[in-house]
Amino acid sequence: MKVHLIAMGGSAMHNLALELHRQGHQVSGSDDAFFEPSRSRLDQAGLLPPSTGWEPERIHAGLDCVILGMHARRHNPELLRAQEREVPVYSYPEFLYQQSQHKTRVVIAGSHGKTTITAMILHVLHYHGRDADYMVGAQLEGFDHMVRLTEHNEFIILEGDEYLSSPLDSRPKFLHYHPNITLLSGIAWDHYNVFPQYEQYYHQFERLLEAVAPGGAVVYNEADPEVRRVLDECENEVKKFPYAYPAYSVEEGQFSLQTTEGPIPLQIFGRHNMNNLEGARWICNQIGLTNEEFYEAIVEFEGASMRLEPLWEKDQRRAFRDYAHAPSKVRASVQAVAEAFPAQPVYACLELHTFSSLSRDFIRHYQGTLAQATEALVYFNPEVVAHKKLPALTVEDVRQAFDDPRLTVANSSQEVKTWARAKLTHPGTLLLMTSGTFDGIDWPAELAAL
């Protein structure tokens, strides 16, 4: 095939470009900016375009299709040229479905935990030499690309995102996959910019269950009341398998599963990760792996990139980085660190970076999310608020929304660095939570200087 990717620089899109290139397809692409690591990875593969920006002449009649990334806009010049020349245009999830119609599609969905659960499943499969196609949104140890598409594999494991599919398609990505097996980890309001009412957001998961193939299976987290509600209301004839928490113990920060074979020490921690692990086990059972095979492999699972990722440790002081940004994710990550290190202070540092988290009408949902931290700082950049064309946000707005007297609110990245360094002069754990970068703070370098 000859394929052109518009907005190729994104995490998922550049991995798809690399996978199509690995298969021998002729791949081209474009974007208005390329950042690391996609820039270097595309460059190494010879796929980085010589210039950034949109050039309609890249679209020619010889193309088999165009894949449209979410970062593009409806009036993108290359998209308009493709429509004019009647070149087939697919959203990212539409293309993945086109490539996997003959496979058993396993979709991992939910407001939180889906990346970690998908990563766990892929780790177990990889450990036992079971080949499967996949798409996951985080870099995993032992995997070159985070997209794999073949002709021969029976299963494809897909991280199912509820966000919009493309500038031309307002349906959630996961609706395109028509899963044979799906997992639903949790429902907690997110993506306020496209689902301004909670019931609109909740409805997307109703639609997901309706999209499960007849006779398919739904593995669901019965510990989440909203998940139970949507399953109770589901009229699709599907098999339902509930999961919650496995038996586990915690001793001096070490989490261990309690099994019939005895305790199994883990490299991950946190009650929410135990819940994620149980969901992953159920899916592995559904695709032919035994509990014994799952436990043997999960011992070596170190987590996905940016999911409670260890950054630094020295003299009873440590730091973790986490992708948590929605309220439910922030709460779970803080609880995980507090549970793992109960004898030491926990310093939670959160960047408000997404549209939802910077919206004055939504930010109140963060109230109580940092309660288990010893001290906490919340950071936002007023320029990011303005860039997203949102009403101005003040320090006092944030302080009132979180309603926590221990809270420090900062709008300068220098304040964040100063605060973090001061906290780690004594034993304790720093938890850095963001879907951004704290405006480019090089945390490994900052922490190495302590």
C-alpha positions in Angstrom: 0.0 0.0 0.0 0.9 3.6 -0.4 -0.3 5.4 2.7 -0.1 9.1 3.9 -0.6 10.0 7.5 -1.8 13.5 8.3 -0.6 14.6 11.8 1.9 11.8 11.9 3.9 13.1 14.9 1.5 11.9 17.6 2.3 9.0 19.9 -0.1 6.6 18.3 0.2 7.9 14.7 4.0 7.7 14.5 4.0 4.2 15.9 1.5 3.2 13.2 3.7 4.8 10.6 6.7 2.8 11.8 4.7 -0.4 11.8 3.4 0.1 8.2 7.0 0.9 7.1 8.3 -2.3 8.8 5.7 -4.3 6.8 7.1 -2.8 3.6 4.4 -0.4 2.7 5.3 3.0 1.2 4.7 5.5 4.0 4.7 9.3 3.9 3.4 11.8 6.4 3.2 15.3 7.7 2.6 17.4 10.8 3.1 21.0 11.9 5.5 20.0 14.6 7.5 16.9 15.6 8.6 16.3 19.2 10.7 13.6 20.8 10.7 10.7 20.8 8.6 10.6 17.6 11.0 12.9 15.7 14.1 10.7 16.3 12.2 7.5 15.7 10.7 8.7 12.4 14.1 10.1 11.3 15.9 6.9 12.0 13.3 5.0 9.8 13.7 7.6 7.0 10.1 8.7 7.5 10.6 12.2 8.9 9.4 14.7 6.2 12.0 17.2 5.1 9.8 20.1 6.3 7.0 20.6 8.7 3.6 21.9 7.8 0.8 20.9 5.4 1.6 20.6 1.7 -1.4 19.6 -0.6 1.0 18.3 -3.3 1.8 15.4 -1.0 -1.6 14.0 -1.8 -1.7 12.3 -5.2 -3.9 9.8 -7.0 -1.5 7.0 -6.4 -2.2 6.8 -2.7 -4.3 3.9 -1.5 -5.5 5.8 1.6 -4.9 8.7 4.0 -5.0 8.2 7.7 -6.2 11.3 9.6 -4.9 12.1 13.0 -6.8 13.9 15.7 -4.3 16.7 15.8 -5.3 17.9 12.3 -8.2 20.2 11.6 -11.3 19.8 9.4 -9.9 22.3 6.9 -6.4 20.9 6.7 -5.1 21.6 3.2 -3.9 18.0 2.7 -7.3 16.6 3.9 -9.1 18.9 1.5 -6.9 17.7 -1.4 -7.6 14.1 -0.5 -11.3 14.7 -0.4 -11.1 16.5 -3.7 -9.2 13.6 -5.4 -11.5 11.0 -3.7 -8.6 9.3 -1.9 -10.1 7.1 0.9 -9.6 8.9 4.3 -9.7 6.8 7.5 -9.4 7.9 11.1 -6.8 6.0 13.1 -9.3 3.6 14.7 -11.1 3.0 11.4 -7.9 2.0 9.8 -7.0 -0.4 12.6 -10.4 -2.0 12.3 -9.9 -2.4 8.5 -6.7 -4.3 9.3 -8.3 -6.5 11.9 -11.7 -7.5 10.7 -10.7 -11.2 10.5 -9.2 -11.2 14.0 -10.6 -11.6 17.6 -10.6 -8.0 18.7 -9.9 -7.5 22.5 -10.6 -3.9 23.5 -9.4 -2.5 26.9 -11.6 0.5 27.8 -12.4 2.7 30.8 -11.7 6.1 32.2 -8.6 4.9 33.9 -6.3 1.9 33.9 -6.6 0.9 30.3 -3.0 1.6 29.3 -1.7 -0.3 32.3 -4.0 -3.2 31.8 -3.2 -3.4 28.1 0.5 -3.3 29.0 0.1 -6.1 31.5 -1.6 -8.3 28.9 1.0 -7.7 26.3 3.8 -8.3 28.8 2.3 -11.7 29.8 1.8 -12.7 26.1 5.4 -11.6 25.2 6.8 -13.5 28.2 5.3 -16.7 27.0 6.1 -16.2 23.4 2.5 -15.8 22.4 2.3 -13.5 19.4 -0.6 -11.1 19.0 -1.3 -7.8 17.2 -1.8 -4.8 19.4 -2.1 -1.0 19.9 -1.2 0.6 23.2 -0.6 4.2 24.1 2.6 3.9 26.2 6.1 2.6 25.5 6.7 -0.8 27.0 10.0 -2.6 27.8 10.9 -5.1 25.2 8.7 -3.6 22.4 10.1 -1.6 19.6 6.8 -0.3 18.3 3.5 0.1 20.1 1.5 -0.9 17.1 1.7 -4.4 15.5 -0.4 -5.5 12.6 0.0 -8.9 10.8 -1.9 -11.2 8.5 -1.5 -14.3 10.7 -2.2 -13.5 14.3 -5.5 -14.6 15.8 -5.9 -11.8 18.4 -5.4 -8.1 18.4 -5.3 -6.2 21.8 -6.5 -2.6 21.5 -6.4 0.1 24.0 -9.9 1.6 23.6 -10.0 5.4 23.9 -13.4 7.1 24.4 -12.1 10.4 22.9 -13.2 11.5 19.4 -11.9 9.6 16.4 -10.9 12.4 14.1 -11.8 16.0 13.0 -14.3 14.4 10.7 -15.7 11.9 13.1 -17.0 12.7 16.6 -17.6 9.1 17.5 -15.3 7.7 20.3 -12.4 5.7 18.9 -13.5 2.5 20.7 -16.8 2.3 18.8 -14.9 1.5 15.6 -13.3 -1.7 16.9 -16.5 -3.8 17.3 -14.9 -5.8 20.0 -15.4 -9.6 20.5 -14.0 -9.2 24.0 -13.9 -6.0 26.0 -12.8 -5.0 29.4 -14.4 -2.0 31.2 -12.1 -0.7 34.0 -14.0 2.3 35.3 -16.2 5.3 34.4 -15.3 8.7 35.8 -16.1 11.9 34.0 -13.3 13.1 31.7 -13.0 15.0 28.4 -15.2 17.9 29.5 -14.4 19.8 26.3 -16.4 17.2 24.2 -18.7 15.8 26.8 -19.8 18.8 28.9 -22.5 16.8 30.7 -21.7 13.6 32.7 -24.5 11.7 31.1 -23.1 12.4 27.7 -19.8 10.9 28.7 -21.5 7.9 30.4 -23.5 7.3 27.3 -20.3 6.5 25.3 -19.8 3.4 27.4 -23.4 2.4 26.8 -22.6 2.6 23.1 -19.5 0.6 23.6 -21.4 -2.3 25.1 -23.9 -2.1 22.3 -21.0 -2.4 19.8 -19.7 -5.7 21.3 -20.1 -8.5 18.7 -23.1 -10.8 19.3 -22.1 -13.6 21.7 -19.0 -11.6 22.8 -17.7 -11.2 26.3 -17.4 -8.2 28.7 -15.0 -8.4 31.6 -15.9 -5.6 34.0 -14.7 -4.0 37.2 -17.6 -4.6 39.7 -15.8 -2.5 42.3 -16.8 0.6 40.3 -20.6 1.5 40.8 -20.9 3.2 37.5 -19.5 0.2 35.7 -22.0 -2.0 37.5 -24.8 0.4 36.5 -23.9 0.4 32.8 -23.6 -3.4 32.8 -27.0 -3.8 34.6 -28.6 -1.6 31.9 -26.9 -3.4 29.0 -29.4 -5.2 26.7 -26.8 -6.6 24.3 -26.6 -10.4 24.6 -23.1 -10.7 25.9 -21.3 -12.9 28.4 -20.4 -10.9 31.6 -17.4 -11.6 33.8 -17.0 -9.4 36.9 -13.6 -8.8 38.6 -12.5 -6.7 41.6 -9.4 -7.1 43.7 -7.1 -10.1 44.2 -5.9 -11.1 47.7 -2.7 -9.2 48.3 -0.4 -7.9 51.1 1.8 -4.9 51.6 5.0 -5.0 53.7 7.5 -2.2 53.7 6.3 -1.0 50.3 6.4 -4.5 48.8 3.1 -5.6 47.2 2.6 -9.4 47.0 -0.2 -11.4 45.5 -1.6 -14.1 47.8 -2.2 -17.2 45.6 -2.7 -21.0 46.1 1.0 -21.3 45.2 2.0 -18.9 47.9 2.8 -15.2 47.9 4.0 -13.7 44.6 6.1 -10.5 45.0 5.3 -7.7 42.5 7.3 -4.8 41.0 4.2 -2.6 40.8 2.3 -1.1 43.7 -1.0 0.5 44.6 -4.5 -0.8 45.2 -5.7 0.4 41.8 -2.9 -1.6 40.2 -4.0 -4.7 42.0 -7.4 -4.0 40.5 -5.8 -3.5 37.1 -3.9 -6.8 37.5 -7.0 -8.7 38.2 -8.7 -7.4 35.1 -5.6 -8.3 33.0 -5.7 -11.8 34.4 -9.3 -12.3 33.4 -8.5 -11.2 29.8 -5.5 -13.5 29.7 -7.8 -16.3 30.7 -10.2 -15.4 27.9 -7.5 -15.7 25.3 -6.1 -19.0 26.5 -3.6 -18.4 29.3 -3.9 -20.1 32.7 -3.6 -18.4 36.0 -0.2 -20.1 36.6 1.1 -18.7 33.3 -0.2 -15.2 34.2 1.4 -15.2 37.7 4.7 -16.5 36.3 4.9 -13.6 33.9 3.4 -10.7 35.9 6.2 -11.0 38.5 8.5 -9.3 36.0 6.1 -6.6 34.9 7.7 -3.2 35.8 4.8 -1.0 34.6 4.2 1.2 31.5 6.1 4.4 30.8 4.7 7.3 32.9 2.5 5.1 35.0 4.0 5.4 38.6 7.3 5.3 36.9 10.3 5.4 39.3 12.5 8.4 38.6 15.0 8.6 41.4 15.8 7.2 44.8 18.5 8.2 47.4 18.7 8.0 51.2 15.0 7.1 51.9 14.0 9.8 49.4 12.3 8.8 46.1 10.3 10.3 43.2 7.7 8.8 40.8 6.3 10.2 37.6 2.7 9.4 36.7 0.4 10.3 33.8 -2.5 11.0 36.2 -4.5 14.1 35.1 -8.2 13.3 35.5 -9.6 13.4 39.1 -10.1 9.6 39.4 -6.5 9.0 38.2 -5.0 11.6 40.6 -6.8 10.1 43.6 -5.8 6.6 42.7 -2.1 7.5 42.2 -1.9 9.4 45.5 -3.6 6.5 47.3 -1.1 4.1 45.7 2.0 5.9 47.0 0.5 6.5 50.4 -0.3 2.8 50.7 3.1 1.7 49.5 5.1 4.1 51.9 2.8 4.6 54.9 5.6 5.6 57.3 6.9 8.5 55.2 5.4 11.8 54.0 4.0 11.9 50.5 4.4 15.1 48.5 2.0 15.3 45.6 2.7 17.6 42.7 0.0 17.9 40.1 0.1 19.9 36.8 -3.3 21.0 35.4 -2.7 20.8 31.7 -5.8 19.3 30.0 -8.8 21.2 28.8 -11.0 19.6 31.5 -8.5 20.3 34.4 -8.2 24.0 33.4 -11.9 24.5 33.0 -13.4 26.6 35.8 -16.7 24.6 35.6 -14.9 21.2 35.9 -12.0 21.8 38.3 -14.2 21.4 41.4 -14.2 17.7 40.6 -10.6 17.6 41.9 -11.8 18.3 45.5 -10.4 15.7 47.8 -8.2 14.0 45.2 -5.0 15.0 47.1 -6.3 14.1 50.6 -3.9 11.3 51.2 -0.8 13.4 50.5 1.1 14.9 53.4 1.5 18.1 51.4 0.5 19.0 47.8 1.2 21.5 45.1 -0.9 22.2 42.1 0.6 24.0 39.1 -0.9 25.6 36.0 0.4 27.9 33.4 -1.9 30.9 32.5 -0.5 30.9 29.0 -1.8 27.3 28.4 -5.2 28.4 29.7 -5.2 31.3 27.2 -3.9 29.0 24.4 -6.9 26.7 25.0 -9.2 29.7 24.7 -10.5 29.1 28.2 -11.6 31.8 30.7 -8.7 33.0 32.8 -7.9 30.9 35.9 -6.4 32.4 39.0 -4.5 30.9 41.9 -7.4 31.6 44.2 -9.8 29.8 41.7 -7.6 26.6 42.0 -7.3 26.9 45.8 -11.0 27.2 46.2 -11.7 24.3 43.9 -9.4 21.9 45.7 -10.6 23.2 49.1 -7.5 21.9 50.8 -5.8 24.1 53.4 -2.5 22.3 53.0 -2.4 23.1 49.3 0.3 25.3 47.5 -0.8 26.7 44.2 1.9 27.8 41.7 1.8 29.3 38.2 5.6 29.4 37.7 7.6 26.3 36.9 10.5 27.7 39.0 8.1 27.6 42.0 7.5 24.0 41.3 11.2 23.1 41.2 11.9 25.1 44.4 9.0 23.4 46.2 10.1 19.9 45.1 13.7 20.3 46.1 12.7 21.6 49.5 10.5 18.6 50.2 13.2 16.1 49.3 15.7 17.5 51.7 14.3 14.9 54.1 13.0 11.3 53.7 9.8 11.1 51.7 8.2 10.4 48.4 7.6 13.0 45.6 4.8 12.1 43.2 4.8 14.1 40.0 1.5 13.9 38.1 0.9 15.4 34.6 -0.1 14.7 31.1 2.3 17.5 30.1 5.9 18.4 31.1 5.6 21.0 33.8 6.7 23.4 31.0 9.8 21.5 30.2 11.2 20.7 33.6 14.0 18.1 33.2 13.1 16.1 36.3 15.9 13.5 36.1 18.5 16.3 36.0 16.7 18.2 38.8 16.6 15.2 41.0 20.1 14.0 40.2 21.4 17.3 41.7 19.9 16.5 45.1 
